[in-house]
Amino acid sequence: MDSFIQAVKFLSRVTGVIGALLVGIAVLVICDMVIERYIFDATTIWQIDIVTYSIVGATFISSPYVLMTRGHVNVDILPLHIGPNARYWLALATSLVAVAFCAVAFVLCSAYWYQAYSERWLSDTVWRSRLWIPLLTMPVGLFLLTLQYIVDIIALVTGREPPFGMTDKESAEDVARAQAEQALGGAG
C-alpha cells in the first residue's frame, strides 16, 4: 500500500512540474506574440491556440499536485469548529463525493477526447490544430486527480494523515495562526 501511495504522490509531483512548464510555455509564447505583432507587424496564427491549450492543460494536468499540497482554495470554517470524530466523517464524505465526481468527469472527458480523436476534429482557427492533442490533458489530469483522491482517502482511513490536515489537538486559532504564518512566508 505504501508503494502505491508513494507512486501516486510521485506522479502528482511530476504533474506539478509539467503544469509549471506549460504555464512557462504560455508566457514565452505570449512574449513572442507581442514581439511579432508590435515590433515586426506580423500576423500571429498559432500563438493564441498554444497559449489557450497550455493554460487549460496546466489546469487539468497539475490538479493532482494542487490537491496533494492542499493548494486549492479551501473553506475550512466547519472543520475548524467541529470535533475530531465529526471532522473525520466530514473529510471522508467530502472526499468520497469528490472522487466520484472526478471519476464521472474522467469517463465523460475520455469519451469527448475519443470523439475528437476518431472524428479528426480540428480547431476553428487559421492554424487548424488537431484538437485531440490538447483535449487529452482533460482525461489524463482527471484520472491522476482521481488517483490522488483515492490516496487521500486511503491515508485518511488508515490514519496516515489527519482529516483536513488538522490534528485532534489543534484548535481553530492554532490552525488559523499557522495558515497566516504560511501565507506571510514566515514574516511576522
SULWOVEN-V974318 format. One record per backbone hydrogen bond with DSSP energy under -1.0 kcal/mol. CO is the residue of the C=O (numbers start at 0). NH is the residue of the N-H. E is the energy in kcal/mol with one decimal. If there is no record, write none. Layout:
co=CO nh=NH e=E
co=CO nh=NH e=E
This chain:
co=0 nh=4 e=-2.4
co=1 nh=5 e=-2.7
co=2 nh=6 e=-2.3
co=3 nh=7 e=-2.4
co=4 nh=8 e=-2.4
co=5 nh=9 e=-2.3
co=6 nh=10 e=-2.4
co=7 nh=11 e=-2.4
co=8 nh=12 e=-2.1
co=9 nh=13 e=-2.3
co=10 nh=14 e=-2.3
co=11 nh=15 e=-1.6
co=12 nh=16 e=-1.7
co=13 nh=17 e=-2.6
co=14 nh=18 e=-2.7
co=15 nh=19 e=-2.0
co=16 nh=20 e=-2.5
co=17 nh=21 e=-2.4
co=18 nh=22 e=-2.1
co=19 nh=23 e=-2.4
co=20 nh=24 e=-2.6
co=21 nh=25 e=-2.2
co=22 nh=26 e=-2.2
co=23 nh=27 e=-2.4
co=24 nh=28 e=-2.6
co=25 nh=29 e=-2.2
co=26 nh=30 e=-2.2
co=27 nh=31 e=-2.3
co=28 nh=32 e=-2.6
co=29 nh=33 e=-2.4
co=30 nh=34 e=-2.3
co=31 nh=35 e=-2.9
co=32 nh=36 e=-2.5
co=33 nh=37 e=-2.6
co=34 nh=38 e=-1.8
co=34 nh=39 e=-1.6
co=35 nh=41 e=-3.2
co=45 nh=49 e=-2.2
co=46 nh=50 e=-2.6
co=47 nh=51 e=-2.6
co=48 nh=52 e=-3.0
co=49 nh=53 e=-2.4
co=50 nh=54 e=-2.3
co=51 nh=55 e=-2.4
co=52 nh=56 e=-2.5
co=53 nh=57 e=-2.6
co=54 nh=58 e=-2.0
co=55 nh=59 e=-2.1
co=56 nh=60 e=-3.2
co=57 nh=61 e=-2.1
co=61 nh=65 e=-2.1
co=62 nh=66 e=-2.2
co=63 nh=67 e=-2.6
co=64 nh=68 e=-2.3
co=65 nh=70 e=-2.8
co=66 nh=69 e=-1.1
co=75 nh=79 e=-1.7
co=82 nh=86 e=-2.5
co=83 nh=87 e=-2.1
co=84 nh=88 e=-2.0
co=85 nh=89 e=-2.4
co=86 nh=90 e=-2.5
co=87 nh=91 e=-2.5
co=88 nh=92 e=-2.6
co=89 nh=93 e=-2.6
co=90 nh=94 e=-2.0
co=91 nh=95 e=-2.3
co=92 nh=96 e=-2.2
co=93 nh=97 e=-2.2
co=94 nh=98 e=-2.7
co=95 nh=99 e=-2.0
co=96 nh=100 e=-2.4
co=97 nh=101 e=-2.6
co=98 nh=102 e=-2.2
co=99 nh=103 e=-2.3
co=100 nh=104 e=-2.7
co=101 nh=105 e=-2.5
co=102 nh=106 e=-2.1
co=103 nh=107 e=-2.4
co=104 nh=108 e=-2.8
co=105 nh=109 e=-2.3
co=106 nh=110 e=-2.0
co=107 nh=111 e=-2.1
co=108 nh=112 e=-2.8
co=109 nh=113 e=-2.6
co=110 nh=114 e=-2.1
co=111 nh=115 e=-2.1
co=112 nh=116 e=-2.4
co=113 nh=117 e=-3.3
co=114 nh=118 e=-2.2
co=115 nh=120 e=-2.2
co=120 nh=130 e=-1.9
co=128 nh=122 e=-2.3
co=130 nh=134 e=-2.2
co=131 nh=135 e=-1.1
co=133 nh=136 e=-1.2
co=134 nh=137 e=-1.3
co=135 nh=139 e=-1.9
co=136 nh=140 e=-2.2
co=137 nh=141 e=-2.5
co=138 nh=142 e=-2.4
co=139 nh=143 e=-2.3
co=140 nh=144 e=-2.2
co=141 nh=145 e=-2.3
co=142 nh=146 e=-2.2
co=143 nh=147 e=-2.2
co=144 nh=148 e=-2.3
co=145 nh=149 e=-2.3
co=146 nh=150 e=-2.4
co=147 nh=151 e=-2.4
co=148 nh=152 e=-2.5
co=149 nh=153 e=-2.6
co=150 nh=154 e=-2.8
co=151 nh=155 e=-2.0
co=152 nh=156 e=-3.0
co=153 nh=157 e=-2.5
co=154 nh=159 e=-1.5
co=154 nh=160 e=-1.9
co=161 nh=164 e=-2.0
co=162 nh=165 e=-2.2
co=166 nh=169 e=-1.0
co=170 nh=174 e=-2.2
co=171 nh=175 e=-2.4
co=172 nh=176 e=-2.6
co=173 nh=177 e=-2.4
co=174 nh=178 e=-2.5
co=175 nh=179 e=-2.3
co=176 nh=180 e=-2.4
co=177 nh=181 e=-2.2
co=178 nh=182 e=-2.4
co=179 nh=183 e=-2.0
co=180 nh=185 e=-3.0
